[in-house]
Amino acid sequence: PTENCFVPISEIIAVEETEFNKKQRNFGRWHKMAKLHAFTVYYVKKARNHCWRCTDVTFWCVDEHLCNQWIQALKELLEMQKSRPKQLLVYINPYGGKRQGKRIYEQKVAPLFSLASISTDVVITEHANHAKDNLFEVNIYKYDGVVCVGGDGMFSEVMHGLIGRIQKDSGIDQNNPKASLVQCNIRIGIIPAGSTDCICYSTVGISDPVTSALHIIVGDCQPLDVSSVHHNNTFLKYSVSLLGYGFYGDILKDSEKKRWMGPMRYDYSGFKTFLSHHYYEGTIAYQPAKHAHGSPRDKESCRTGCYICKKSEKELAEQHKECGLKHEEGEEEWKVIKGKFLAINAVNMSCACPRSPKGLSPAAHLADGSADLILVRKCSRFDFLRYLVRHTNQDDQFDFPFVDVYRVKCFQFTSKLSEDNESNVMDIGKKRFGQFCRDHPACCCNIVNSTWNCDGETLDSSAIEVRVHCQLMKLFARGIEENCKDEAAYSQSSVEQSL
């Protein structure tokens, strides 16, 4: 019986004429009657858990002219897919994770790029910030995208280089915390090959090099919010996933001393930090994201084509058009919270990973122009353990009296004892907020400060200002797709397996 297979043109990778004799198949009477002509279509096949694979199907017939017509027609349809990259700049971190970046790219990714007729310029990074510095020198505008092969640290380096280059070329001062940054339209592709691949997991749904490569090939585009971090009108960092003080900052600071342990260092440092049970005192001031639809406490997860992101972006644009960015900030009220906290986390995305499938904030959105600010107040060690355990299951992790969560567009943190108590955001900074201090009677350690965990990199500052920039950059991704029972239920344009 004849089997039909429907594939959208948007998920066809390549079409190639096929030498029939190379296919060792028994076509029965067709093989005896005449010379056969064939072509092969390479396309995306979706498997479970958001995994993509490249598969192929061969079409054959006795009419050479008909065969060539099909090849030409399909190639013309592929040429019409304008979102697909033709030339990419690739940075490979050979030292990240298990030092497999170069091998992963050469064996799993490069052959797919070649099949899709994508030309690449490959740079093997030799030291920290190599990619970032290089992006300020090369002609980035001749590329359709930049690909980083490595972990979250490698992505952060490429992101800082690319956004920084765009701001420099546009005459934007990054040190101005209130500057309206220019959107970066050069997409970034992530080939996961590091110790942590949180950003890839949260935007694709899986940390798999082949899946990520196929998203790049088909030209997917996912806008992404970026938070800028400043201290006293000086730019510090950009963040796209986690900005954490207290528990997650302490884990990172301790784990950096144990890199020789590999990925296991996070487990060791996490357990050690939990037992120490440090808390810190200080003040948070924030402006609510009134333009953003949804709430951190609702059940609306960010998925492909997210309507909440689209509605929030539209409303934010209308607000800026009506009253302007500076006027809007001047009119809106700042809310102030003082207290003793075990953790302060600001996330631009869910921060999901295999160990925490729902992430730190399950309803956080990738492109709604807001961040979810999570405050975990001082509590018993047992209660804090209950909170941490909920990151691994389906229970509501905000359903505790010592946990507060807010959807914000910007916030300021100032620690108690801080020498920088003259920092000023509107009139709030004049109140001397102070530096977070540790005051736990069971421990004799003299810890007065935590460290900020900024997307897996340490950031030492006792007073910061954070602002979310809506859809500042774009990824070769489409967000996490809903799990479909029928993966073959594709849309309109299709090719049929039998002629």
C-alpha positions as CSV (number, residue, x, y, z in Angstrom):
1,P,0.0,0.0,0.0
2,T,1.1,3.6,-0.7
3,E,2.1,5.6,2.4
4,N,1.8,9.4,2.5
5,C,4.1,11.7,4.5
6,F,3.2,15.4,4.9
7,V,6.0,17.8,5.7
8,P,5.8,21.6,5.6
9,I,8.2,23.3,3.3
10,S,9.5,25.3,6.2
11,E,10.9,22.1,7.7
12,I,12.5,20.7,4.6
13,I,16.3,21.0,5.0
14,A,17.5,20.2,1.5
15,V,16.7,18.5,-1.9
16,E,19.3,16.6,-3.8
17,E,19.4,14.6,-7.0
18,T,20.1,11.0,-6.1
19,E,22.1,8.4,-8.0
20,F,19.6,5.5,-8.2
21,N,22.3,2.9,-8.2
22,K,23.5,4.0,-4.8
23,K,20.2,3.0,-3.3
24,Q,20.4,-0.7,-2.7
25,R,16.7,-1.4,-2.8
26,N,14.6,-3.9,-4.7
27,F,12.0,-2.0,-6.7
28,G,10.7,-5.2,-8.4
29,R,9.2,-4.6,-11.8
30,W,10.3,-0.9,-11.9
31,H,13.9,-2.0,-11.8
32,K,13.4,-4.3,-14.8
33,M,11.3,-2.0,-17.0
34,A,13.4,1.1,-17.3
35,K,16.1,3.3,-15.9
36,L,14.9,5.1,-12.8
37,H,15.5,8.7,-11.8
38,A,15.4,9.9,-8.2
39,F,15.8,12.7,-5.8
40,T,16.1,12.8,-2.0
41,V,14.3,15.2,0.4
42,Y,16.0,15.8,3.7
43,Y,13.6,17.1,6.4
44,V,13.0,17.5,10.1
45,K,11.4,14.6,12.0
46,K,10.1,15.5,15.4
47,A,10.6,12.9,18.2
48,R,9.6,13.0,21.8
49,N,10.7,15.6,24.4
50,H,11.1,18.3,21.7
51,C,13.9,16.3,20.0
52,W,14.4,16.9,16.3
53,R,16.3,14.7,13.8
54,C,17.2,14.9,10.2
55,T,15.7,12.1,8.1
56,D,15.1,11.6,4.4
57,V,12.8,10.2,1.8
58,T,13.7,9.3,-1.8
59,F,11.2,9.9,-4.7
60,W,11.7,8.0,-7.9
61,C,10.1,7.6,-11.3
62,V,11.0,6.6,-14.9
63,D,10.5,10.2,-16.4
64,E,13.7,12.2,-16.1
65,H,12.0,15.4,-17.0
66,L,9.3,15.0,-14.3
67,C,12.1,14.2,-11.8
68,N,14.0,17.4,-12.7
69,Q,10.7,19.4,-12.5
70,W,10.2,18.3,-8.9
71,I,13.8,19.1,-7.9
72,Q,13.5,22.5,-9.4
73,A,10.1,23.3,-7.9
74,L,11.2,22.2,-4.4
75,K,14.5,24.2,-4.6
76,E,12.5,27.3,-5.6
77,L,10.2,26.9,-2.6
78,L,13.2,26.6,-0.3
79,E,14.7,29.7,-1.8
80,M,11.5,31.5,-0.8
81,Q,12.2,30.8,2.8
82,K,13.9,34.2,3.5
83,S,14.3,33.6,7.2
84,R,16.9,30.9,6.6
85,P,20.6,31.8,7.2
86,K,23.1,31.5,4.4
87,Q,26.2,32.6,6.1
88,L,27.0,32.1,9.8
89,L,29.8,33.2,12.1
90,V,30.6,30.3,14.5
91,Y,32.5,30.5,17.8
92,I,33.5,27.3,19.5
93,N,34.7,27.0,23.1
94,P,37.0,24.0,23.2
95,Y,37.4,24.2,27.0
96,G,33.8,24.4,28.2
97,G,31.9,21.5,29.8
98,K,33.6,18.2,29.1
99,R,35.8,19.8,26.4
100,Q,33.7,18.3,23.6
101,G,32.6,21.5,21.8
102,K,34.9,21.1,18.8
103,R,34.0,17.4,18.4
104,I,30.3,18.0,18.7
105,Y,30.4,20.7,16.1
106,E,32.5,18.9,13.6
107,Q,30.7,15.5,13.9
108,K,27.1,16.5,14.5
109,V,26.5,20.1,13.3
110,A,28.9,20.9,10.5
111,P,27.6,18.1,8.2
112,L,24.0,19.5,8.7
113,F,25.1,23.0,7.8
114,S,26.9,21.7,4.7
115,L,23.8,19.7,3.7
116,A,21.7,22.9,4.0
117,S,24.3,24.9,1.9
118,I,25.1,27.2,4.8
119,S,28.6,28.7,4.6
120,T,30.4,29.2,7.9
121,D,33.4,31.1,9.3
122,V,34.6,29.2,12.4
123,V,36.6,30.7,15.2
124,I,38.0,28.5,18.0
125,T,38.2,30.7,21.1
126,E,41.6,30.7,22.8
127,H,40.9,32.7,26.0
128,A,38.1,34.3,28.0
129,N,36.3,37.1,26.1
130,H,37.9,36.1,22.8
131,A,34.5,35.9,21.0
132,K,33.3,39.1,22.7
133,D,36.4,41.1,21.6
134,N,36.3,39.6,18.1
135,L,32.6,40.7,17.6
136,F,33.8,44.3,17.9
137,E,36.3,43.8,15.1
138,V,34.6,41.7,12.4
139,N,32.0,42.8,9.9
140,I,29.0,41.3,11.6
141,Y,26.6,42.7,9.1
142,K,27.6,40.2,6.4
143,Y,26.4,37.3,8.5
144,D,22.8,36.1,9.0
145,G,23.6,35.0,12.5
146,V,26.2,34.1,15.1
147,V,26.4,30.6,16.5
148,C,28.1,29.7,19.8
149,V,29.1,26.2,20.6
150,G,29.5,25.8,24.4
151,G,27.5,26.4,27.6
152,D,25.7,29.4,29.1
153,G,29.0,31.2,29.6
154,M,29.8,31.0,25.9
155,F,26.4,32.3,25.0
156,S,26.7,35.2,27.5
157,E,30.1,36.2,25.9
158,V,28.6,36.2,22.4
159,M,25.5,38.1,23.6
160,H,27.6,40.8,25.3
161,G,29.8,41.2,22.2
162,L,26.9,41.3,19.8
163,I,24.6,43.7,21.8
164,G,27.6,45.9,22.7
165,R,28.7,46.1,19.1
166,I,25.2,47.2,18.0
167,Q,25.0,49.9,20.7
168,K,28.5,51.1,19.8
169,D,27.6,51.4,16.1
170,S,24.3,53.1,17.0
171,G,26.0,55.7,19.3
172,I,24.2,54.4,22.4
173,D,26.0,54.8,25.8
174,Q,25.6,51.5,27.6
175,N,26.7,53.2,30.9
176,N,23.4,55.1,30.9
177,P,20.9,52.9,32.8
178,K,18.0,54.7,31.3
179,A,19.2,54.5,27.7
180,S,16.8,53.0,25.2
181,L,18.9,50.3,23.7
182,V,18.8,49.4,19.9
183,Q,17.4,46.0,19.1
184,C,19.8,43.4,17.9
185,N,18.4,41.8,14.8
186,I,21.3,39.4,14.2
187,R,20.1,36.1,15.6
188,I,22.2,34.0,18.0
189,G,22.2,30.2,17.7
190,I,23.2,28.0,20.7
191,I,24.8,24.6,20.2
192,P,24.8,23.2,23.7
193,A,28.2,21.8,24.8
194,G,28.7,23.1,28.3
195,S,28.2,22.2,32.0
196,T,24.9,24.1,32.0
197,D,22.7,24.8,29.0
198,C,19.8,26.5,30.8
199,I,19.1,29.0,28.1
200,C,19.0,26.4,25.3
201,Y,16.7,24.2,27.4
202,S,14.4,27.1,28.3
203,T,14.0,28.2,24.6
204,V,14.1,25.0,22.7
205,G,12.9,22.4,25.3
206,I,16.0,20.2,25.1
207,S,19.7,20.5,25.3
208,D,20.6,18.6,22.1
209,P,23.2,19.8,19.5
210,V,21.3,18.3,16.5
211,T,18.0,19.7,17.5
212,S,19.6,23.2,17.9
213,A,21.3,22.9,14.6
214,L,18.1,22.1,12.8
215,H,16.3,25.1,14.4
216,I,19.2,27.3,13.0
217,I,18.9,25.7,9.6
218,V,15.1,26.2,9.2
219,G,15.6,29.9,10.3
220,D,13.5,29.9,13.5
221,C,13.3,33.2,15.4
222,Q,12.5,33.8,19.0
223,P,12.7,37.3,20.5
224,L,14.3,37.4,24.0
225,D,14.1,40.0,26.8
226,V,17.5,41.1,28.2
227,S,18.1,42.8,31.5
228,S,20.9,45.4,31.9
229,V,22.7,45.6,35.3
230,H,24.2,48.9,36.3
231,H,26.0,50.3,39.4
232,N,26.4,54.1,39.9
233,N,25.8,54.8,36.2
234,T,28.3,52.2,35.1
235,F,27.3,49.2,33.0
236,L,28.1,45.9,34.6
237,K,26.4,43.0,32.7
238,Y,23.5,41.8,30.7
239,S,21.3,38.9,31.9
240,V,18.8,36.8,30.1
241,S,18.1,34.0,32.6
242,L,19.0,34.3,36.3
243,L,20.2,37.2,38.4
244,G,20.4,35.7,41.9
245,Y,21.7,37.0,45.2
246,G,22.0,35.0,48.4
247,F,21.6,31.3,47.9
248,Y,22.4,31.0,44.2
249,G,25.1,33.6,44.4
250,D,26.8,31.8,47.2
251,I,26.6,28.5,45.3
252,L,28.3,30.0,42.3
253,K,31.0,31.7,44.4
254,D,31.9,28.5,46.1
255,S,31.7,26.4,43.0
256,E,34.1,28.6,41.1
257,K,36.8,27.5,43.4
258,K,36.1,23.8,42.6
259,R,36.1,23.8,38.8
260,W,38.3,20.7,38.9
261,M,35.3,18.8,40.0
262,G,33.4,19.4,36.8
263,P,29.6,19.7,36.8
264,M,29.5,17.9,40.2
265,R,30.8,21.0,41.8
266,Y,27.3,22.5,41.7
267,D,25.9,19.7,43.7
268,Y,28.6,19.9,46.3
269,S,28.5,23.7,46.6
270,G,24.6,23.6,46.7
271,F,24.6,21.2,49.6
272,K,27.3,23.1,51.5
273,T,25.4,26.4,50.9
274,F,22.2,24.9,52.1
275,L,23.8,23.8,55.4
276,S,25.4,27.2,56.0
277,H,21.9,28.8,55.7
278,H,23.1,32.3,55.4
279,Y,20.6,35.1,55.1
280,Y,21.2,38.7,54.1
281,E,19.5,42.0,54.9
282,G,18.7,44.9,52.6
283,T,16.2,46.7,50.5
284,I,14.6,46.1,47.2
285,A,12.8,48.9,45.2
286,Y,10.9,48.0,42.1
287,Q,8.5,49.2,39.5
288,P,5.6,46.8,38.6
289,A,5.4,45.7,35.0
290,K,1.8,47.1,34.5
291,H,2.0,46.5,30.7
292,A,2.6,42.8,31.1
293,H,-0.3,40.4,30.8
294,G,-0.4,37.4,33.1
295,S,1.0,36.8,36.6
296,P,4.0,34.8,38.0
297,R,1.4,32.8,39.9
298,D,-0.8,31.8,37.0
299,K,-0.5,28.6,35.0
300,E,0.2,30.2,31.6
301,S,3.6,28.9,30.5
302,C,5.4,30.6,27.7
303,R,5.1,28.5,24.5
304,T,5.7,28.8,20.8
305,G,3.8,31.9,19.4
306,C,3.0,33.0,23.0
307,Y,0.0,35.4,22.9
308,I,1.0,36.9,26.3
309,C,4.4,38.0,24.9
310,K,2.7,39.5,21.8
311,K,0.1,41.3,23.8
312,S,2.6,42.6,26.4
313,E,5.0,43.8,23.7
314,K,2.1,45.7,21.9
315,E,0.9,47.3,25.1
316,L,4.5,48.3,26.1
317,A,5.0,49.9,22.7
318,E,1.8,51.9,23.0
319,Q,2.8,53.1,26.5
320,H,6.1,54.3,25.2
321,K,4.5,56.0,22.2
322,E,2.0,57.9,24.4
323,C,4.2,59.2,27.2
324,G,7.8,58.3,26.4
325,L,10.2,56.1,28.5
326,K,11.5,58.8,30.9
327,H,8.1,60.4,31.6
328,E,6.6,56.9,32.2
329,E,9.3,56.1,34.8
330,G,8.9,59.4,36.5
331,E,5.2,59.0,36.9
332,E,5.1,55.4,38.1
333,E,5.4,54.7,41.8
334,W,8.3,52.7,43.2
335,K,7.5,50.0,45.7
336,V,10.0,49.4,48.5
337,I,10.6,46.1,50.5
338,K,13.0,45.8,53.3
339,G,13.9,42.6,55.1
340,K,16.1,39.6,55.7
341,F,16.3,37.2,52.8
342,L,17.8,33.8,52.0
343,A,17.6,34.5,48.2
344,I,16.7,37.2,45.8
345,N,16.1,36.0,42.3
346,A,15.2,37.9,39.1
347,V,14.4,35.7,36.1
348,N,13.7,36.7,32.5
349,M,12.7,33.1,31.7
350,S,11.5,30.0,33.5
351,C,15.1,28.8,34.0
352,A,13.9,25.3,33.4
353,C,16.5,22.5,33.2
354,P,16.4,18.7,33.4
355,R,16.5,18.7,37.2
356,S,13.9,21.4,37.5
357,P,11.5,20.9,34.5
358,K,9.3,23.9,35.5
359,G,12.2,26.2,36.5
360,L,12.4,28.9,39.1
361,S,9.4,30.7,37.8
362,P,7.2,28.4,35.6
363,A,5.0,31.2,34.2
364,A,7.9,33.6,33.3
365,H,7.8,34.7,29.7
366,L,10.7,35.0,27.2
367,A,9.6,38.2,25.5
368,D,7.0,40.1,27.5
369,G,9.3,43.0,28.6
370,S,9.3,41.9,32.3
371,A,11.2,39.9,34.8
372,D,9.8,37.8,37.7
373,L,11.4,39.0,41.0
374,I,11.3,36.2,43.6
375,L,12.1,37.1,47.3
376,V,12.7,34.2,49.7
377,R,12.6,35.7,53.2
378,K,14.4,34.4,56.2
379,C,12.9,31.1,57.4
380,S,13.9,27.8,59.0
381,R,16.3,25.4,57.2
382,F,13.5,22.9,56.9
383,D,11.1,25.4,55.3
384,F,13.8,26.5,52.9
385,L,14.3,22.8,51.9
386,R,10.6,22.5,51.3
387,Y,10.8,25.4,48.9
388,L,13.8,24.0,47.1
389,V,12.2,20.6,46.7
390,R,9.2,22.2,44.9
391,H,11.5,23.2,42.0
392,T,11.7,19.5,41.2
393,N,8.0,18.6,41.2
394,Q,4.6,20.0,40.1
395,D,3.6,21.8,43.3
396,D,3.2,25.5,43.5
397,Q,6.7,26.8,44.6
398,F,5.3,30.2,45.5
399,D,2.7,28.9,48.0
400,F,4.7,29.7,51.1
401,P,4.2,32.6,53.5
402,F,8.0,33.4,53.3
403,V,8.0,33.7,49.4
404,D,7.0,36.7,47.5
405,V,7.0,37.1,43.7
406,Y,6.4,40.2,41.6
407,R,6.4,40.9,37.8
408,V,8.6,43.9,37.3
409,K,10.1,46.0,34.6
410,C,13.0,47.3,36.7
411,F,14.3,47.1,40.3
412,Q,17.1,48.4,42.5
413,F,18.9,46.5,45.2
414,T,21.0,48.1,47.9
415,S,22.6,46.2,50.7
416,K,22.7,47.2,54.4
417,L,26.2,48.5,55.5
418,S,26.9,49.4,52.0
419,E,29.5,52.1,51.3
420,D,27.5,52.9,48.1
421,N,24.4,54.1,50.0
422,E,24.4,57.3,47.9
423,S,23.1,55.4,44.8
424,N,19.9,57.0,43.6
425,V,16.9,55.7,41.6
426,M,14.4,58.5,41.6
427,D,14.1,59.7,45.3
428,I,14.3,56.2,46.7
429,G,18.0,56.0,46.8
430,K,18.2,58.9,49.3
431,K,16.9,56.6,52.0
432,R,20.2,54.7,52.6
433,F,19.2,51.2,52.0
434,G,22.3,49.4,53.2
435,Q,24.1,46.2,52.6
436,F,22.9,42.7,53.1
437,C,24.5,41.2,56.2
438,R,24.6,37.6,57.5
439,D,23.4,37.1,61.0
440,H,23.1,33.4,61.7
441,P,23.9,32.3,65.3
442,A,24.7,28.8,64.3
443,C,27.7,29.8,62.2
444,C,30.8,31.7,63.3
445,C,31.7,32.7,59.7
446,N,31.9,36.4,59.2
447,I,30.1,36.8,55.9
448,V,28.6,40.2,55.3
449,N,28.0,40.0,51.5
450,S,26.7,37.6,49.0
451,T,27.6,37.5,45.3
452,W,25.3,38.1,42.4
453,N,24.9,35.1,40.1
454,C,24.4,36.7,36.7
455,D,23.7,33.9,34.2
456,G,26.3,31.7,35.8
457,E,29.0,34.4,36.2
458,T,29.9,36.1,39.5
459,L,29.1,39.8,39.9
460,D,30.3,41.6,43.0
461,S,28.3,44.8,43.8
462,S,26.4,45.8,46.9
463,A,24.1,48.2,45.0
464,I,22.7,47.6,41.5
465,E,20.0,48.8,39.2
466,V,18.3,46.3,36.8
467,R,16.2,47.2,33.8
468,V,14.4,44.8,31.4
469,H,14.7,45.6,27.7
470,C,11.8,44.1,25.8
471,Q,12.9,41.7,23.0
472,L,16.4,43.3,22.8
473,M,17.8,40.2,21.0
474,K,16.7,37.2,18.9
475,L,17.6,33.5,19.0
476,F,17.5,30.8,16.4
477,A,14.6,29.1,18.3
478,R,10.8,29.1,18.4
479,G,10.1,28.7,22.1
480,I,9.0,25.4,23.6
481,E,6.4,23.7,21.5
482,E,3.2,22.2,22.9
483,N,3.4,18.4,23.0
484,C,1.3,17.2,20.1
485,K,-0.1,13.7,20.0
486,D,0.1,13.7,16.3
487,E,3.5,15.0,15.3
488,A,2.6,14.5,11.6
489,A,-0.3,17.0,11.8
490,Y,1.6,19.7,9.9
491,S,0.2,22.7,8.0
492,Q,-0.5,23.6,4.4
493,S,2.6,23.3,2.2
494,S,3.6,19.7,1.9
495,V,5.3,17.1,-0.2
496,E,3.9,13.7,-0.9
497,Q,6.0,10.6,-0.5
498,S,4.6,8.9,-3.7
499,L,4.5,10.5,-7.1
